[in-house]
Amino acid sequence: MKRLSKYKFIGVLLALASCTKLDEKPVSILVPGQYFNTEADAEAAVMGSYALLSSADYYGRRLTMVLQLLGDDIDIADIGTQSSRIQLNGFTHDASNQDILAVWRLAYLGIGAANAAIDGIPKVEMNEEKKNALIAEARMIRALNYYHLVQLFGDVPYIGEFVTDPNSIKDVSRTPAAEIYQRIIEDCEFGVTNLPDVFPGIKSRATKGVAHTMLASIYMVLKQWDKAAEHAEVVISNASTYQYGLVNDFQDLWKADLGHQLEHVWIVDFMGGITGETSTNQDYTAPMTGVRDADMLGWSVLVPSPGMYDSFNANDYRKEVSYLTETPVKGVMTPYQRWKWPRIHTAKWCLFPGAGANAEGADSDIKHVIFRYAEVLLMAAESINENVGPTDKAYEYINAVRRRARNTPQGVREMPVDLPVGLSQSDFREAVREERRVELAFEWKRWYDLKRWDTVVEAFTAENAYEKRANVKDYHKLLPIPQEEIGRNPNLLPQNTGY
């Protein structure tokens, strides 16, 4: 189902060229009234919107890198890496940071592509049910882009329709975050109504389960715990219908050649050896996390924060899967103390980037997870606890994740044990937060969790912090609006506090 797209950036925030198959000649500026003539056009537009998620400026490196560097679980080993990364990692970034600008621009480019599909598809004569399903997919892609923008920047411009004339939005101003969340909810609710239960064998396209999962996540951010629990439990109750479940071996989740897996709820699908325009389908996560000057030819940029490795229980199989402490160097297995940058590395991305990846692991076959079923279980457990306390269902959900973690190729371990019954609401809260930290380590979830729990400053300044940063302040919860965008449109002022 993969199609890559050619897009051209014009105007203040966004403009775009047409979505094309790899063997097609791109047309100039996509105008919904002229482009959308057939069902194939409608499908190509939606596929083009998906393709932008796999850009090197988004899930292929920059978005995920920004989220990881802001979290307290990832640090930088190679201090010679780009200064924009060093700034983010040390919370010295400002509005001129180029990584922040790249994420902003790509998100709005994706929104523009989705809006083009949403506007153009209704003009096509085709089956109404399929038409609405395609529109729903485009709306879910738009929702995902705003999901990141609003959490990273707070109030941002909401553009909810296709833009053919950049001058029409040159004076756009910022929309309150509360309104953006409501628009995201509306897109997801449309998805619940119109998306199919499954695309057999495909987890990179939005489905009903994806829409419910997104709603659960958004309602958790909004602390509307009853609604968050409701949507998470819809996914759990319909897991067999939606074709979700936990894989038996935690390690399998990081083997790119296994493709779309049972545990995947929504993924960004990279295809090794194929590169599109606008850096689409380019994934650099494996080399960014791999070991410099080792046989894997990594770059030693993103590594676990100093306190992370020791914070994992030694008997937890997820510790073995998540961390890399030795790797071949010139054919000889070598411990991390003798690497060029003698730091323990992350292992989830660099060990199995797929047969199509290059020698460094870049341009991988990795299926980057937006949501997976284990997280849905933890969403439900957390939301139920925050709403009414630790019920039997909340225990069932978190223990299912812990139970799976006991499975290893050598047999079933005793650790981690099920949570003891009778925990208080606050103790259960700490347990589920810890479970998210361990289960989802290095999967770019941590920053949003710290923000949602209002523990950003504490996480970096506490005595037992995994990554000590005395300069972290409350205002760092939001990134600055890129100065280059403000230069084009002063209505984006006032700048976020602290920058």
C-alpha positions as CSV (number, residue, x, y, z in Angstrom):
1,M,0.0,0.0,0.0
2,K,3.0,2.2,0.2
3,R,3.2,5.2,-2.2
4,L,5.7,8.0,-1.8
5,S,4.8,11.6,-2.6
6,K,6.4,14.8,-4.0
7,Y,5.6,18.0,-2.1
8,K,6.8,21.5,-2.6
9,F,6.8,24.0,0.3
10,I,5.4,27.5,-0.6
11,G,4.0,30.4,1.5
12,V,4.1,31.0,5.2
13,L,3.2,27.6,6.5
14,L,2.4,25.1,3.8
15,A,1.7,24.3,0.2
16,L,2.1,21.1,-1.7
17,A,2.5,19.4,-5.0
18,S,0.6,16.2,-6.0
19,C,0.6,12.8,-4.5
20,T,2.1,10.4,-7.0
21,K,3.1,6.7,-7.3
22,L,6.8,6.2,-7.7
23,D,6.5,5.6,-11.4
24,E,4.2,8.6,-12.1
25,K,5.2,12.0,-13.3
26,P,4.2,14.6,-10.6
27,V,1.8,17.4,-11.6
28,S,2.4,20.9,-10.3
29,I,0.2,22.4,-7.6
30,L,-2.4,20.0,-6.3
31,V,-5.8,21.7,-6.7
32,P,-8.6,19.4,-5.3
33,G,-11.1,20.6,-8.0
34,Q,-8.8,19.6,-10.8
35,Y,-6.9,16.6,-9.4
36,F,-9.6,14.5,-7.8
37,N,-11.4,12.7,-10.7
38,T,-11.2,9.0,-10.0
39,E,-11.2,6.6,-7.0
40,A,-7.5,6.0,-7.7
41,D,-6.8,9.8,-7.3
42,A,-8.6,9.7,-3.9
43,E,-6.6,6.7,-2.7
44,A,-3.3,8.2,-3.9
45,A,-4.0,11.4,-2.0
46,V,-4.4,9.6,1.2
47,M,-1.4,7.4,0.6
48,G,0.6,10.6,0.0
49,S,-0.5,11.9,3.3
50,Y,0.8,8.8,5.0
51,A,4.1,9.0,3.1
52,L,4.9,12.3,4.8
53,L,4.8,10.6,8.2
54,S,7.9,8.6,7.1
55,S,9.9,11.7,6.3
56,A,13.4,12.0,7.8
57,D,12.1,15.2,9.4
58,Y,9.4,13.3,11.1
59,Y,9.3,9.7,12.2
60,G,12.4,9.0,10.3
61,R,14.6,11.0,12.6
62,R,13.7,14.6,13.6
63,L,10.4,14.3,15.4
64,T,11.4,11.2,17.3
65,M,14.8,12.6,18.0
66,V,13.4,15.8,19.5
67,L,11.0,13.9,21.6
68,Q,13.7,11.6,22.9
69,L,16.2,14.4,23.7
70,L,13.6,16.3,25.6
71,G,12.8,13.2,27.7
72,D,14.9,12.1,30.7
73,D,15.6,8.6,29.3
74,I,17.9,9.7,26.4
75,D,21.2,11.5,26.4
76,I,23.9,12.2,23.7
77,A,27.2,10.3,23.5
78,D,28.9,11.9,20.6
79,I,29.3,15.5,21.7
80,G,30.5,16.4,18.3
81,T,27.0,16.0,16.9
82,Q,25.0,18.9,15.5
83,S,24.6,21.8,18.0
84,S,20.8,21.9,17.6
85,R,20.7,18.4,19.2
86,I,23.1,19.4,22.0
87,Q,20.8,22.4,22.7
88,L,17.7,20.3,23.0
89,N,19.4,17.7,25.2
90,G,20.7,20.4,27.5
91,F,17.5,22.6,27.5
92,T,19.4,25.5,26.0
93,H,17.4,25.6,22.8
94,D,15.8,28.7,21.5
95,A,13.5,29.8,18.7
96,S,16.3,29.5,16.1
97,N,16.7,25.7,16.6
98,Q,16.6,24.0,13.2
99,D,15.3,20.7,14.5
100,I,12.3,22.4,16.0
101,L,11.7,24.3,12.8
102,A,11.9,21.1,10.7
103,V,9.3,19.4,12.9
104,W,6.9,22.4,12.7
105,R,7.2,22.6,8.9
106,L,6.8,18.9,8.3
107,A,3.7,18.7,10.5
108,Y,2.0,21.5,8.6
109,L,3.1,20.0,5.3
110,G,1.3,16.8,6.4
111,I,-1.7,18.8,7.5
112,G,-1.8,20.4,4.1
113,A,-1.7,17.1,2.3
114,A,-4.5,15.7,4.6
115,N,-6.6,18.8,4.0
116,A,-6.2,18.4,0.3
117,A,-7.6,14.9,0.5
118,I,-10.4,15.8,2.8
119,D,-11.4,18.6,0.5
120,G,-11.0,16.8,-2.8
121,I,-12.3,13.3,-2.1
122,P,-16.0,14.3,-1.8
123,K,-15.9,15.5,-5.4
124,V,-15.1,11.9,-6.7
125,E,-17.9,9.7,-7.8
126,M,-17.4,6.4,-5.9
127,N,-18.9,4.2,-3.2
128,E,-20.0,6.5,-0.4
129,E,-18.9,4.1,2.4
130,K,-15.4,3.9,0.9
131,K,-15.3,7.6,0.2
132,N,-16.1,8.4,3.9
133,A,-13.5,5.8,5.0
134,L,-10.8,7.5,2.9
135,I,-11.8,10.9,4.3
136,A,-11.6,9.4,7.8
137,E,-8.1,8.2,7.1
138,A,-7.0,11.7,6.0
139,R,-8.7,13.2,9.1
140,M,-6.8,10.8,11.3
141,I,-3.5,11.8,9.7
142,R,-4.4,15.5,10.3
143,A,-5.3,14.6,13.9
144,L,-1.9,12.9,14.4
145,N,0.0,15.9,13.1
146,Y,-2.0,18.3,15.4
147,Y,-1.5,15.8,18.3
148,H,2.2,16.4,18.1
149,L,2.0,20.2,17.4
150,V,-0.3,21.0,20.3
151,Q,1.7,19.0,22.8
152,L,5.0,20.4,21.6
153,F,4.1,24.0,21.1
154,G,0.7,24.6,22.9
155,D,-1.3,27.2,20.9
156,V,-0.6,26.8,17.2
157,P,-2.5,27.9,14.1
158,Y,-5.3,25.5,13.3
159,I,-5.7,25.1,9.5
160,G,-8.7,22.9,8.8
161,E,-9.2,23.3,5.1
162,F,-7.1,23.0,2.0
163,V,-5.1,26.2,1.1
164,T,-4.6,27.0,-2.6
165,D,-3.5,30.6,-2.0
166,P,-0.7,31.1,0.6
167,N,-1.8,34.8,0.9
168,S,-5.0,33.6,2.5
169,I,-3.2,32.4,5.6
170,K,-0.3,34.8,5.7
171,D,-1.9,36.5,8.7
172,V,-3.0,33.4,10.5
173,S,-2.9,33.5,14.3
174,R,-2.5,30.9,17.0
175,T,-5.5,28.8,18.0
176,P,-6.0,28.0,21.7
177,A,-4.8,24.5,22.6
178,A,-8.2,23.6,24.0
179,E,-9.8,24.2,20.7
180,I,-7.2,22.2,18.8
181,Y,-7.8,19.3,21.1
182,Q,-11.5,19.5,20.4
183,R,-10.8,19.5,16.6
184,I,-8.6,16.4,17.1
185,I,-11.4,14.7,19.0
186,E,-13.9,15.5,16.2
187,D,-11.5,14.0,13.6
188,C,-11.1,10.9,15.7
189,E,-14.9,10.6,16.3
190,F,-15.4,10.7,12.5
191,G,-12.9,7.9,12.3
192,V,-14.7,5.8,14.8
193,T,-17.9,6.1,12.7
194,N,-16.3,5.6,9.2
195,L,-13.1,3.7,9.4
196,P,-13.0,-0.1,8.9
197,D,-12.2,-2.5,11.7
198,V,-9.1,-3.7,10.0
199,F,-7.0,-3.6,6.9
200,P,-5.9,-7.3,6.8
201,G,-2.2,-7.6,7.4
202,I,-1.7,-3.8,7.4
203,K,-1.1,-1.7,10.6
204,S,0.1,1.5,8.9
205,R,-3.4,2.6,7.9
206,A,-5.8,4.1,10.4
207,T,-8.7,1.9,11.6
208,K,-11.5,2.1,14.2
209,G,-9.0,0.8,16.8
210,V,-6.6,3.6,15.9
211,A,-9.3,6.2,16.3
212,H,-10.3,4.9,19.7
213,T,-6.7,4.7,20.8
214,M,-6.1,8.3,19.8
215,L,-9.2,9.4,21.7
216,A,-8.0,7.6,24.8
217,S,-4.6,9.3,24.6
218,I,-6.1,12.7,24.0
219,Y,-8.6,12.3,26.9
220,M,-5.7,11.3,29.2
221,V,-3.9,14.6,28.3
222,L,-7.1,16.4,29.1
223,K,-7.5,14.4,32.3
224,Q,-10.9,13.3,31.3
225,W,-10.3,9.9,32.8
226,D,-13.7,8.3,32.3
227,K,-13.6,9.0,28.6
228,A,-10.0,7.8,28.3
229,A,-10.8,4.6,30.0
230,E,-13.9,4.1,27.9
231,H,-12.1,4.3,24.6
232,A,-9.1,2.3,25.8
233,E,-11.5,-0.5,26.9
234,V,-13.3,-0.4,23.6
235,V,-10.0,-1.4,22.0
236,I,-9.4,-4.1,24.5
237,S,-12.9,-5.5,24.3
238,N,-12.6,-5.6,20.5
239,A,-9.0,-6.8,20.3
240,S,-9.8,-9.9,18.4
241,T,-12.0,-8.0,15.9
242,Y,-9.3,-5.3,15.5
243,Q,-6.6,-8.0,15.3
244,Y,-4.6,-6.7,18.3
245,G,-2.8,-8.6,21.0
246,L,0.6,-8.9,22.7
247,V,3.3,-10.7,20.9
248,N,4.8,-13.5,22.9
249,D,8.4,-12.4,22.8
250,F,9.2,-8.7,23.5
251,Q,12.3,-8.9,21.4
252,D,10.2,-9.6,18.2
253,L,8.8,-6.0,18.3
254,W,12.2,-4.7,17.3
255,K,12.9,-7.1,14.4
256,A,12.0,-5.1,11.3
257,D,11.8,-8.0,9.0
258,L,8.9,-9.4,10.9
259,G,6.8,-6.6,9.4
260,H,3.3,-5.7,10.6
261,Q,2.7,-7.5,13.9
262,L,-0.2,-8.4,16.1
263,E,0.8,-5.8,18.8
264,H,0.9,-2.9,16.3
265,V,-2.0,-0.6,16.6
266,W,-0.7,2.1,14.3
267,I,2.8,2.2,12.7
268,V,4.8,4.3,10.3
269,D,6.0,1.8,7.7
270,F,9.5,2.3,6.4
271,M,10.6,0.2,3.3
272,G,14.3,-0.3,3.1
273,G,16.1,0.6,-0.1
274,I,13.4,3.0,-1.4
275,T,13.8,6.8,-1.0
276,G,11.1,9.3,-2.0
277,E,11.0,13.0,-2.5
278,T,11.1,15.4,0.6
279,S,13.2,12.7,2.4
280,T,10.2,10.4,2.5
281,N,10.9,6.8,3.6
282,Q,14.3,7.8,5.0
283,D,14.8,6.4,8.5
284,Y,18.0,7.2,10.4
285,T,17.0,5.8,13.8
286,A,19.3,2.7,13.7
287,P,22.5,4.6,13.0
288,M,21.5,7.4,15.4
289,T,21.3,4.8,18.2
290,G,24.0,2.4,16.9
291,V,27.6,2.2,18.1
292,R,30.3,4.5,16.4
293,D,33.2,2.6,14.9
294,A,31.6,-0.8,15.5
295,D,30.8,-3.3,12.8
296,M,27.2,-1.9,12.8
297,L,28.6,1.5,11.7
298,G,26.4,3.5,14.0
299,W,26.8,7.1,15.0
300,S,26.5,7.0,18.9
301,V,24.2,10.0,19.1
302,L,21.1,8.9,21.1
303,V,22.0,6.8,24.1
304,P,20.3,6.1,27.4
305,S,20.6,8.7,30.1
306,P,23.3,7.9,32.8
307,G,20.8,6.5,35.4
308,M,18.6,4.5,33.1
309,Y,20.4,1.2,32.8
310,D,20.8,0.6,36.6
311,S,17.1,1.7,37.1
312,F,15.9,-1.5,35.4
313,N,15.6,-4.7,37.3
314,A,18.4,-7.1,36.3
315,N,15.9,-10.0,36.1
316,D,13.5,-8.1,33.8
317,Y,13.9,-9.5,30.2
318,R,13.1,-6.0,28.9
319,K,16.4,-4.8,30.2
320,E,18.2,-7.3,27.9
321,V,16.1,-6.3,24.9
322,S,16.3,-2.5,25.5
323,Y,20.0,-2.0,26.2
324,L,23.2,-2.8,24.3
325,T,26.3,-3.4,26.4
326,E,28.5,-5.2,23.9
327,T,28.7,-5.5,20.1
328,P,31.3,-6.7,17.5
329,V,34.1,-4.3,16.6
330,K,36.3,-5.6,13.8
331,G,34.7,-8.9,14.3
332,V,35.4,-9.2,18.0
333,M,32.7,-8.9,20.6
334,T,33.6,-5.8,22.5
335,P,32.1,-4.4,25.8
336,Y,30.8,-0.8,25.9
337,Q,33.7,0.3,28.1
338,R,36.0,-0.1,25.0
339,W,33.8,1.7,22.4
340,K,34.8,5.0,21.0
341,W,32.0,6.6,23.1
342,P,32.0,4.3,26.2
343,R,28.3,4.5,27.0
344,I,25.7,1.8,27.2
345,H,23.5,2.2,24.1
346,T,19.9,1.5,23.3
347,A,19.2,-1.8,21.4
348,K,15.6,-1.5,20.2
349,W,16.4,0.1,16.9
350,C,20.0,-0.7,15.9
351,L,20.2,-4.5,16.0
352,F,17.5,-5.5,13.5
353,P,16.8,-2.7,11.0
354,G,15.9,-5.1,8.3
355,A,17.3,-6.7,5.2
356,G,16.7,-3.6,3.1
357,A,18.7,-1.3,5.3
358,N,22.1,-0.1,4.3
359,A,25.4,-0.9,6.1
360,E,24.8,1.8,8.7
361,G,21.2,0.6,9.3
362,A,19.8,3.7,7.7
363,D,16.9,3.6,5.1
364,S,15.6,0.8,7.2
365,D,12.6,-1.6,7.1
366,I,11.7,-0.5,10.7
367,K,8.0,-0.2,11.6
368,H,8.0,2.8,13.9
369,V,5.2,2.5,16.4
370,I,2.7,5.3,16.9
371,F,0.7,3.1,19.3
372,R,1.0,-0.5,20.3
373,Y,-1.4,-2.8,22.2
374,A,0.7,-2.9,25.4
375,E,0.4,0.9,25.6
376,V,-3.4,0.6,25.2
377,L,-3.5,-1.8,28.2
378,L,-1.5,0.7,30.3
379,M,-3.7,3.5,29.1
380,A,-6.7,1.7,30.4
381,A,-5.0,0.8,33.7
382,E,-3.9,4.3,34.4
383,S,-7.2,5.9,33.3
384,I,-9.3,3.6,35.4
385,N,-7.1,4.2,38.4
386,E,-7.3,7.9,38.1
387,N,-11.1,7.8,37.6
388,V,-12.2,5.4,40.4
389,G,-9.0,3.8,41.8
390,P,-7.4,0.4,41.1
391,T,-10.1,-2.0,40.1
392,D,-9.8,-5.6,39.2
393,K,-9.8,-4.6,35.5
394,A,-6.9,-2.1,36.1
395,Y,-4.9,-4.9,37.7
396,E,-5.7,-7.2,34.8
397,Y,-4.5,-4.8,32.2
398,I,-1.2,-3.9,33.8
399,N,-0.5,-7.5,34.8
400,A,-1.0,-8.6,31.3
401,V,1.9,-6.4,30.2
402,R,4.1,-7.6,33.1
403,R,3.2,-11.3,32.4
404,R,4.3,-11.0,28.8
405,A,7.6,-9.5,29.9
406,R,8.3,-12.8,31.7
407,N,8.5,-14.7,28.4
408,T,12.0,-15.3,27.1
409,P,13.5,-17.6,24.4
410,Q,15.0,-19.6,27.3
411,G,11.6,-20.0,29.1
412,V,9.3,-18.1,31.5
413,R,10.9,-16.0,34.2
414,E,9.5,-15.2,37.6
415,M,10.1,-11.4,37.1
416,P,8.3,-9.1,36.9
417,V,5.7,-10.5,39.3
418,D,2.0,-9.4,39.2
419,L,1.3,-6.3,41.2
420,P,0.1,-7.1,44.7
421,V,-3.6,-6.6,45.3
422,G,-4.7,-3.9,47.7
423,L,-2.6,-1.0,46.5
424,S,-3.8,2.5,47.2
425,Q,-4.7,4.7,44.3
426,S,-1.4,6.7,44.7
427,D,0.7,3.5,44.9
428,F,-1.1,2.0,41.8
429,R,-0.4,5.3,40.0
430,E,3.3,5.1,40.7
431,A,3.3,1.4,39.6
432,V,1.6,2.1,36.2
433,R,3.9,5.1,35.6
434,E,6.9,2.9,36.3
435,E,5.5,0.3,34.0
436,R,5.2,2.8,31.1
437,R,8.8,3.9,31.7
438,V,10.1,0.4,31.5
439,E,7.8,-1.0,28.8
440,L,8.0,2.0,26.5
441,A,11.6,3.0,27.1
442,F,13.2,4.8,24.1
443,E,9.9,4.8,22.1
444,W,9.5,8.6,22.3
445,K,6.7,8.5,24.8
446,R,8.5,9.7,27.9
447,W,8.4,13.5,27.1
448,Y,4.6,13.5,26.7
449,D,4.3,11.4,29.9
450,L,6.4,13.8,31.9
451,K,4.3,16.8,30.6
452,R,1.0,14.9,31.3
453,W,2.0,14.1,34.8
454,D,3.4,17.6,35.4
455,T,6.7,16.2,36.5
456,V,9.1,17.7,34.0
457,V,11.1,19.8,36.4
458,E,11.1,17.1,39.1
459,A,12.3,14.5,36.6
460,F,15.5,16.4,35.8
461,T,16.2,18.1,39.1
462,A,15.4,15.4,41.7
463,E,18.3,13.7,43.6
464,N,17.6,10.4,41.8
465,A,17.1,11.9,38.3
466,Y,18.2,9.7,35.4
467,E,19.6,12.7,33.6
468,K,20.5,15.7,35.9
469,R,19.6,19.1,34.4
470,A,19.5,21.8,37.0
471,N,18.5,24.5,34.4
472,V,15.1,22.8,33.5
473,K,12.2,25.2,34.3
474,D,8.5,24.9,34.0
475,Y,8.4,26.9,30.8
476,H,10.4,24.2,29.1
477,K,7.2,22.1,28.8
478,L,6.6,23.9,25.5
479,L,9.0,24.5,22.7
480,P,9.4,28.0,21.2
481,I,7.5,28.9,18.1
482,P,10.2,28.9,15.4
483,Q,11.6,32.4,14.8
484,E,11.7,31.9,11.1
485,E,8.0,31.4,11.1
486,I,7.4,34.5,13.3
487,G,9.6,36.5,10.9
488,R,7.1,35.6,8.1
489,N,4.0,36.1,10.3
490,P,4.2,38.3,13.4
491,N,0.7,37.2,14.3
492,L,2.3,34.1,15.7
493,L,3.5,36.3,18.6
494,P,3.5,36.3,21.6
495,Q,6.3,33.8,21.8
496,N,5.9,31.0,24.3
497,T,7.0,32.1,27.8
498,G,10.7,31.8,28.6
499,Y,12.0,32.1,25.0
